[in-house]
Amino acid sequence: MWVAIVAVAVALMVVFYAVGIFNKLVLLKNRFQNAFAQIEVQLKRRYDLIPNLVETAKGYMSHERDTLEAVIAARNSASSSLQAAAAQPSDAAAIGQLAGAESALQGALSRFSMVMEAYPDLKANQTMLQLSEELTSTENKVAFARQAFNDAVTEYNSYKQSFPPLIFATLFGHQQDARLLEFADSAAIQAVPKVSF
């Protein structure tokens, strides 16, 4: 009789423990999906600013059509990658495609900024100054949102990979680790700048 009571008590403890693991996995997954939604908001804002920036520059940079078209093409590619990733933020391939598209957009915007330096009238244009300031502000918000997303993904992956949640994670449908949103230039960003006098 006592053996049966102990066996039932142990079974109930295991069930309650498994339910706790399941609930924490769901909580952590929802947390990183919400963090991705915050990235999505900021990236959409940036994608909306870019065409205005290009339109303002068109009048001044008529000879730089290729640069302007490259920015718009990179923006469109990043926007479609964002839609795919937003549909499934836990899909590592979609997050990887978004990271690649964002890196391409960053490159196109960098080329645009370099070309813009050759047009002092454009740099002094109030609309261009305001759009550039809004874009810079949005870039900062994207960086903070990306950091929060990567923190949430790390917490989810760490919990899922630890023991004993590791045993239950695949049973509960959490087979794949979430992927960090890292851009291609992350190694260059982390490198220590060289200063010479």
Order of alpha helices (4+ residues) and beta strands (2+ residues): alpha-alpha-alpha-alpha-alpha-alpha-alpha
